[in-house]
Amino acid sequence: MTALLFLIPVALGMGLIGLVAFLWSLRSGQFDDPKGAAERILQDDDNPLP
């Protein structure tokens, strides 16, 4: 039972750190992709065979 008194705050702290890191990455533009996969899939990189 005493282990839960230690593990619950540790788990909540780690979750809070993860949430702060995620929000920081959103605000700093880590997930911005103006030319995303939706447009890249339409580009034809293959050379046609003669």
C-alpha positions as CSV (number, residue, x, y, z in Angstrom):
1,M,0.0,0.0,0.0
2,T,2.8,2.4,0.7
3,A,4.2,1.8,-2.8
4,L,1.1,3.3,-4.2
5,L,1.7,6.4,-2.2
6,F,4.9,6.8,-4.1
7,L,3.9,5.5,-7.5
8,I,0.7,7.5,-8.1
9,P,2.4,10.9,-7.8
10,V,5.3,9.7,-9.9
11,A,2.9,8.5,-12.6
12,L,0.9,11.8,-12.5
13,G,4.1,13.8,-12.7
14,M,5.4,11.8,-15.7
15,G,2.0,12.3,-17.4
16,L,2.2,16.0,-16.8
17,I,5.7,16.2,-18.2
18,G,4.5,14.4,-21.3
19,L,1.6,16.7,-21.7
20,V,3.8,19.8,-21.4
21,A,6.3,18.4,-23.9
22,F,3.4,17.7,-26.4
23,L,2.0,21.2,-26.0
24,W,5.5,22.7,-26.4
25,S,6.0,20.7,-29.6
26,L,2.6,21.9,-31.0
27,R,3.4,25.6,-30.3
28,S,6.9,25.4,-31.7
29,G,5.8,24.0,-35.0
30,Q,7.1,20.5,-34.8
31,F,3.9,19.1,-36.5
32,D,3.7,21.7,-39.3
33,D,3.9,20.2,-42.7
34,P,2.7,22.6,-45.4
35,K,3.4,20.1,-48.2
36,G,2.3,16.9,-46.6
37,A,1.9,13.3,-47.6
38,A,-1.5,14.0,-49.2
39,E,0.3,16.0,-51.8
40,R,3.4,14.0,-52.1
41,I,1.5,10.8,-53.0
42,L,0.3,12.6,-56.1
43,Q,3.8,13.3,-57.5
44,D,5.0,10.8,-60.0
45,D,8.6,10.0,-59.3
46,D,8.8,7.0,-61.6
47,N,10.3,7.4,-65.1
48,P,8.0,5.8,-67.7
49,L,9.6,2.9,-69.6
50,P,9.9,3.4,-73.4
